[in-house]
Amino acid sequence: MDLILIEKKQNLIKILQDIDNVLVAFSGGVDSTFLLAIAKEALGDKVLSITAASETFPDREFQLAKSLAAELQVQHIETRVNELADAEFVKNDSNRCFHCKNGLYNHLLELVTEYGDRYTIVDGSIMDDLGEHRPGMQAARALGVRSPLQEANFYKEEIRTLSKEMGLRTWNKPSFACLSSRIPYGTEITKEKINQLDLAEDFLLGLGLYQVRVRHHDKIARIEVDQEDMKKVIDQHEKIVHALKSFGFSYVTLDLQGYRSGSMNEVLKEKASI
């Protein structure tokens, strides 16, 4: 193992031990799974995990989080949040993520009191997130949520490398963000749109595509995949068009720029440059 990664891992363990009792906001993604595994190693039974089901979090991801917590032998708490009941979230302005995380972490703070207030909530934010539009991190900081992976200066590729060495099956898991991130800012988030996106992405993943995003532009579905998967999409285009039209889209397009994280934020950068 690389000496730098060994030192970062040891630093992360020390950070978690200094916090003592932690409640990991657990999505089952690459970063939060790595954090949970290290927390278990550092703290044993002083770590809890919690996953919130919601309209914008696909059931397949929720079930994965449950199974991963069981594999890591960490107590797992299941809860639910209703994001679509928040008018500010539904409005979907550029601070949508703030409203989402503010509601989530306030909910988790209420749950923490059931365990004697001794737990500190930690999330899986990493260094890569600092260069992106992530207003949700502002909500986390305001409410005292800590990000140990950032405190230990961890980047995504380092986490994938260590996760593989630790035998975590999430080491090569595709990146995932809530389904609301597929809807352009200023366009209202509805249950119907979320359902369309869930069905569309589930279908495309079932075709063996690795990294998938379906962006919702009213009647248009804009598909983003890795460059190497574009041929798979083209080869199966008739099947894909038929399926996505059956989900309520009128037009189905393939984005030639391919998958890129946070592509919906590109319009914000364009406005900032004007």
Secondary structure, 3 states (H helix, E strand, C coil): CCHHHHHHHHHHHHHHHHHCCEEEECCCCHHHHHHHHHHHHHHHHHEEEEEEEECCECHHHHHHHHHHHHHCCCEEEEEECCHHHCHHHHHCCCCHHHHHHHHHHHHHHHHHHHHCCCCEEECCCCHHHHHCCCCHHHHHHHCCCECHHHHCCCCHHHHHHHHHHCCCCCCCCCCCCCHHHHCCCCCCCCHHHHHHHHHHHHHHHCCCCCCEEEEEECCEEEEEECHHHHHHHHHCHHHHHHHHHHCCCCEEEECCCCCCCCHHHHHHHHHHHC
